[in-house]
């Protein structure tokens, strides 16, 4: 509690501008100095955007700065201009992002406007949450590093100071990287991680690893351009992304399996009744939109109960599986086959007029009757109905029920006609009471 109170007092009494922002640029918390400067109450701070405080001419530059921050790289020693109705104040500031909690920690100072002093840079580097180094643009020699960079590469600060930046690069790419850096140093700009080329680093022990780099140019008062580089070891990130992608793919596969289980019949692998009815409604709408016929058939194995009673349910299950396989061999991939219940199956045949449907269903009937079954007298009775969109209103769920009823009535007449036959529904045909 005492430490929390001390931090609150430090935030309150600091003469610097201290604030916490979200990644959209809105203030979350600000210290007393900031509140007084903006002339606002603390509870209204959340309505103020960081971008609204500065000169409009600097807006695009600040947007670029936030791109850097959103990629996890600190921004060091920027100079921007606060815009007020009666005055403009130059502010030197730094910002440190925390991707873990989605916040940006901002520190600004409008009392000392000369950027790039050694003490200021040292403080900025030491509090940064990623590897940082400062390079002199004129000769690409390292001027300063922080402890995180030392941990990443395995070098002490004494080993790296005044060394060429090359020491941190693989030998076989140094010349190519020199060309990139020379081109950059001619016109240094702020660049976020993820928009640069992929670089590779070389640790002191010789290990090569992928590296993300953010570049932040400074011009101190002596005129020498310095570039503050923020570096992130991308190998651990790549491992994390690879692991995440594997988990996401496993989850997708599991969801797909569950969706398939929910939509299909366990025994035969065709659509179950619920999915079949949804498919029928969908294909009715498509038939209406495309002005094409849709044929719907009901198929029922003849005397299937007798097969189960005489030979057992395991044999009956194998008969059903073979029955489905024989049907599939005679229909198109665009046709829909589903198990309506028990030994009763339904086929949806899009873009199929009655005469074509009759020919397909007759082939199915003949194929099943001619198959060499392990049990005697296996045959199928089939009834079907064909719906045409001419003169019809937009289909509804009631229409789907009506077409299934028509196909079922035709199936009943096929059974009554001696089984092992195909019958088409005709208007006026009524199903007798059983």
C-alpha positions in Angstrom: 0.0 0.0 0.0 2.8 2.4 0.9 4.5 1.8 -2.5 1.2 2.4 -4.3 0.8 5.7 -2.4 4.3 6.8 -3.2 3.7 6.1 -6.9 0.5 8.1 -6.8 2.3 11.0 -5.1 5.1 10.8 -7.7 2.5 10.9 -10.5 0.7 13.8 -8.8 3.7 16.0 -8.1 5.9 15.3 -11.2 6.5 18.3 -13.5 6.6 16.1 -16.5 3.5 15.2 -18.5 2.6 11.6 -17.6 -0.3 9.7 -19.0 -1.6 6.3 -20.0 -3.3 6.0 -23.4 -5.1 3.2 -25.2 -4.0 2.1 -28.7 -6.7 4.3 -30.3 -4.9 7.3 -28.8 -7.4 8.2 -26.0 -6.2 9.2 -22.6 -7.0 6.8 -19.8 -5.0 8.4 -16.9 -3.1 11.6 -16.6 -1.2 13.3 -13.9 -1.9 16.8 -12.4 0.5 18.5 -14.7 -1.3 17.2 -17.8 -4.7 18.0 -16.4 -3.7 21.6 -15.6 -2.2 22.0 -19.0 -5.4 20.7 -20.7 -7.6 22.5 -18.2 -9.8 19.5 -17.7 -11.1 17.4 -14.9 -9.8 13.8 -14.5 -13.2 12.3 -15.2 -13.4 14.0 -18.6 -9.9 12.9 -19.7 -11.2 9.7 -21.4 -13.0 11.8 -24.0 -9.8 13.5 -25.2 -7.7 12.1 -28.1 -3.9 12.4 -28.2 -4.1 13.4 -31.8 -6.4 16.4 -31.1 -3.8 18.1 -29.0 -1.1 18.6 -31.6 -0.8 20.7 -34.7 -2.8 19.4 -37.7 0.3 19.4 -39.8 1.8 16.8 -37.5 -1.2 14.5 -37.6 0.2 12.0 -40.2 3.5 11.8 -38.4 1.7 11.0 -35.1 -0.3 8.3 -36.9 2.9 6.8 -38.0 4.2 6.9 -34.5 1.1 5.0 -33.3 1.7 2.3 -35.9 5.2 1.8 -34.4 3.7 1.6 -30.9 1.0 -0.8 -31.9 3.7 -3.2 -33.2 5.3 -3.2 -29.7 8.2 -0.8 -30.2 8.9 2.2 -28.0 9.1 5.7 -29.5 11.9 7.7 -28.1 12.6 11.5 -27.9 10.0 12.8 -30.3 9.3 16.5 -30.6 5.8 17.6 -31.3 3.8 20.8 -30.8 0.8 21.1 -28.5 -1.8 23.4 -30.0 -3.9 25.7 -27.8 -6.1 28.7 -28.8 -3.6 31.3 -27.5 -0.3 29.4 -27.7 1.8 26.5 -29.1 4.0 24.5 -26.8 6.9 22.3 -28.1 7.0 19.0 -26.2 9.7 16.4 -26.2 8.2 13.0 -25.4 8.6 9.3 -25.3 6.1 6.5 -25.3 6.3 2.8 -24.3 3.7 0.3 -25.4 2.5 -2.7 -23.4 0.8 -5.2 -25.8 -0.1 -7.4 -22.8 -2.6 -4.9 -21.4 -3.2 -2.7 -24.5 -1.8 0.5 -23.0 0.7 3.1 -24.0 2.8 4.8 -21.3 3.5 8.4 -22.2 6.1 10.8 -20.7 6.6 14.4 -22.0 8.6 17.4 -21.0 8.2 20.9 -22.3 11.0 22.5 -20.3 14.0 21.0 -22.0 13.5 20.8 -25.8 16.9 19.6 -26.9 16.6 15.9 -27.8 19.2 13.2 -27.7 21.3 14.0 -24.7 23.2 11.1 -23.3 21.3 11.1 -19.9 17.9 11.3 -21.6 18.7 8.5 -24.0 20.1 6.3 -21.3 16.9 6.7 -19.2 14.7 6.1 -22.3 16.6 2.9 -23.2 16.7 1.5 -19.7 12.9 1.7 -19.1 12.1 0.2 -22.5 10.5 -3.3 -22.4 12.4 -4.5 -25.6 16.0 -4.6 -26.8 17.3 -1.1 -27.6 20.4 0.3 -29.1 21.6 3.7 -30.5 23.6 3.8 -33.7 25.3 6.8 -35.2 24.1 7.2 -38.8 27.4 8.5 -40.2 29.4 5.3 -39.5 26.8 2.8 -38.2 28.7 2.4 -34.9 26.9 1.5 -31.7 26.7 4.3 -29.1 24.5 2.8 -26.4 22.5 -0.4 -25.6 20.2 -1.5 -22.9 20.3 -4.7 -20.8 17.6 -6.4 -22.7 19.5 -6.2 -25.9 22.6 -7.5 -24.1 20.5 -10.5 -23.0 19.2 -11.1 -26.5 22.6 -11.2 -28.2 24.8 -12.3 -25.3 27.2 -9.4 -25.4 28.1 -7.0 -22.6 27.7 -3.3 -23.3 31.5 -2.9 -23.2 31.9 -5.5 -26.0 29.4 -3.6 -28.3 30.2 0.1 -27.7 31.8 1.7 -30.8 31.5 -1.6 -32.7 29.9 -1.6 -36.2 26.3 -2.7 -36.2 27.6 -5.6 -38.4 28.7 -7.4 -35.3 25.1 -8.3 -34.6 24.4 -9.6 -38.1 25.2 -13.0 -39.8 28.4 -12.8 -41.8 26.8 -13.9 -45.1 24.2 -11.1 -45.1 26.2 -8.2 -43.7 27.0 -6.7 -47.1 23.3 -6.8 -48.1 22.2 -5.3 -44.8 24.8 -2.6 -45.2 23.1 -1.5 -48.4 19.7 -1.4 -46.6 21.1 0.6 -43.7 23.0 3.0 -46.0 19.8 3.7 -48.0 17.9 4.2 -44.7 20.5 6.5 -43.1 20.3 8.8 -46.2 16.7 9.5 -45.4 15.9 8.2 -41.9 12.3 7.9 -41.0 10.3 6.3 -38.2 9.5 2.7 -39.1 7.5 0.2 -37.1 8.2 -3.4 -36.6 6.5 -5.5 -39.3 6.9 -3.0 -42.1 10.6 -3.4 -42.4 12.4 -6.2 -44.3 12.9 -9.4 -42.2 16.4 -9.2 -40.7 18.4 -11.9 -39.0 20.6 -11.4 -35.9 23.7 -13.3 -34.8 24.2 -14.0 -31.1 27.7 -14.0 -29.6 27.5 -17.9 -29.6 27.0 -17.9 -33.4 23.3 -18.7 -33.3 21.3 -17.1 -36.1 17.7 -16.0 -35.3 15.0 -13.9 -36.9 14.8 -10.3 -35.8 12.1 -7.6 -36.0 13.5 -4.0 -36.0 11.9 -0.6 -35.4 13.9 2.5 -36.4 13.5 5.9 -34.7 15.8 8.7 -35.9 17.0 11.6 -33.7 18.9 14.8 -34.5 20.8 16.0 -31.3 22.1 19.5 -31.1 25.5 18.6 -32.4 23.9 17.7 -35.7 24.9 14.0 -35.9 21.9 11.8 -36.8 21.3 9.0 -34.3 19.0 6.1 -34.9 17.4 4.4 -31.9 16.8 0.8 -32.9 14.3 -1.4 -31.0 14.8 -5.1 -31.6 12.6 -8.1 -30.8 13.7 -11.7 -31.0 11.2 -13.0 -33.5 12.1 -16.7 -33.0 10.1 -17.0 -29.8 7.3 -15.1 -31.4 7.4 -17.4 -34.4 7.3 -20.4 -32.1 4.3 -18.9 -30.3 2.5 -18.2 -33.5 3.2 -21.7 -34.8 1.9 -23.2 -31.6 -1.1 -20.9 -31.8 -1.8 -21.8 -35.4 -1.6 -25.5 -34.6 -4.1 -25.1 -31.8 -6.4 -23.0 -34.0 -6.3 -25.6 -36.7 -6.9 -28.4 -34.2 -9.9 -26.4 -32.9 -11.2 -25.9 -36.5 -10.9 -29.6 -37.2 -12.7 -30.4 -33.9 -15.5 -28.0 -34.8 -15.7 -29.4 -38.3 -16.0 -32.9 -36.8 -18.7 -31.9 -34.4 -20.6 -30.1 -37.2 -20.4 -33.2 -39.3 -21.6 -35.4 -36.4 -24.4 -33.0 -35.8 -25.5 -33.1 -39.4 -25.0 -36.8 -40.4 -26.5 -40.1 -39.5 -24.0 -42.2 -37.4 -24.6 -45.5 -39.2 -24.8 -44.5 -42.8 -22.9 -41.2 -43.0 -25.6 -39.4 -44.9 -27.5 -36.4 -43.7 -29.8 -36.9 -40.8 -33.4 -35.8 -40.8 -32.9 -32.4 -39.3 -30.2 -31.5 -41.8 -32.2 -33.0 -44.7 -35.2 -30.8 -43.9 -32.9 -27.7 -43.9 -31.4 -28.7 -47.2 -34.9 -29.2 -48.7 -35.9 -25.6 -47.7 -32.7 -24.2 -49.1 -33.0 -26.1 -52.4 -36.6 -25.0 -52.7 -35.5 -21.3 -52.5 -32.7 -22.0 -55.0 -35.2 -23.7 -57.4 -37.5 -20.7 -57.1 -34.7 -18.2 -57.8 -33.3 -20.2 -60.7 -36.7 -21.1 -62.1 -35.8 -24.8 -62.2 -37.6 -27.9 -61.1 -36.8 -29.9 -57.9 -37.6 -33.5 -57.5 -37.9 -35.2 -54.1 -38.0 -38.9 -53.6 -38.8 -41.1 -50.6 -37.2 -44.6 -50.6 -38.2 -47.5 -48.2 -36.6 -50.9 -48.1 -39.2 -53.7 -48.5 -39.6 -56.0 -45.5 -36.6 -54.5 -43.7 -38.2 -55.4 -40.3 -38.1 -59.1 -41.3 -34.4 -58.8 -42.1 -33.7 -57.5 -38.6 -36.0 -60.1 -36.9 -34.5 -63.1 -38.8 -30.8 -62.1 -39.1 -30.2 -59.6 -36.3 -29.6 -55.9 -36.1 -25.9 -56.2 -37.0 -26.8 -57.7 -40.4 -29.6 -55.2 -40.8 -27.1 -52.3 -40.2 -24.7 -53.8 -42.9 -27.6 -54.0 -45.3 -28.5 -50.4 -44.7 -24.9 -49.3 -45.3 -24.8 -51.3 -48.6 -28.2 -49.8 -49.5 -26.8 -46.3 -49.1 -23.7 -47.1 -51.1 -25.7 -48.5 -54.0 -27.9 -45.3 -54.0 -24.9 -43.0 -54.0 -23.5 -44.9 -57.0 -26.5 -43.8 -59.1 -26.9 -40.1 -58.1 -25.0 -37.0 -58.8 -22.7 -35.2 -56.4 -25.2 -32.3 -56.5 -28.0 -34.5 -55.3 -28.7 -34.8 -51.5 -29.2 -38.1 -49.8 -30.5 -38.3 -46.2 -31.9 -40.8 -43.8 -35.4 -39.7 -43.0 -35.8 -42.4 -40.3 -35.4 -46.2 -39.8 -35.1 -47.7 -43.3 -36.6 -44.7 -45.0 -34.4 -42.4 -47.0 -34.9 -39.2 -49.0 -33.2 -37.9 -52.2 -33.3 -34.3 -53.2 -32.6 -33.8 -56.9 -32.1 -30.2 -57.9 -32.6 -29.1 -61.6 -34.3 -32.4 -62.3 -37.7 -32.6 -64.1 -40.0 -35.6 -63.4 -39.0 -37.7 -66.4 -35.3 -37.5 -65.5 -36.1 -38.2 -61.9 -38.1 -41.3 -62.9 -35.2 -42.6 -64.9 -32.7 -42.1 -62.1 -35.0 -43.7 -59.5 -35.7 -46.6 -61.7 -31.9 -47.3 -62.1 -31.6 -47.2 -58.3 -34.5 -49.7 -57.9 -33.1 -52.0 -60.5 -29.5 -51.8 -59.0 -30.7 -52.7 -55.5 -32.9 -55.6 -56.8 -30.0 -57.0 -58.8 -27.3 -56.8 -56.1 -26.0 -60.0 -54.6 -27.2 -59.5 -51.0 -26.2 -61.7 -48.0 -29.9 -62.0 -47.2 -32.7 -62.9 -49.6 -35.4 -60.7 -51.2 -33.9 -57.2 -50.7 -35.8 -54.6 -52.7 -36.9 -50.9 -52.5 -40.1 -49.1 -53.0 -39.9 -45.4 -54.2 -42.3 -42.5 -54.4 -41.4 -39.0 -55.7 -42.8 -35.6 -56.4 -41.5 -32.9 -58.6 -42.0 -29.2 -57.8 -41.8 -26.5 -60.5 -41.6 -22.8 -59.7 -43.9 -21.6 -62.5 -46.8 -19.6 -61.1 -45.7 -20.4 -57.5 -45.1 -18.0 -54.6 -41.9 -17.7 -52.6 -41.4 -21.1 -50.9 -41.9 -21.6 -47.2 -41.4 -24.3 -44.6 -45.0 -25.4 -45.2 -44.1 -26.1 -48.9 -41.3 -28.4 -47.8 -43.7 -30.4 -45.6 -46.2 -30.5 -48.5 -43.6 -31.9 -51.0 -42.5 -34.5 -48.5 -46.1 -35.5 -48.0 -46.6 -35.9 -51.7 -43.5 -38.1 -52.1 -44.7 -40.1 -49.1 -48.1 -40.6 -50.6 -46.4 -41.8 -53.9 -44.3 -44.2 -51.8 -47.5 -45.6 -50.2 -48.9 -46.3 -53.6 -45.7 -48.0 -54.6 -46.0 -50.3 -51.6 -49.6 -50.9 -52.4 -48.7 -51.8 -56.0 -46.6 -54.8 -54.9 -43.4 -53.1 -53.8 -40.1 -53.0 -55.7 -41.5 -50.3 -57.9 -41.4 -46.5 -58.5 -44.4 -44.2 -58.4 -44.8 -40.5 -59.1 -47.2 -38.4 -57.1 -50.2 -37.2 -59.0 -52.5 -34.4 -57.9 -55.7 -35.8 -56.3 -54.0 -39.0 -55.1 -55.0 -39.5 -51.5 -53.3 -41.8 -49.0 -55.9 -44.2 -47.5 -56.2 -44.4 -43.8 -54.0 -47.2 -42.4 
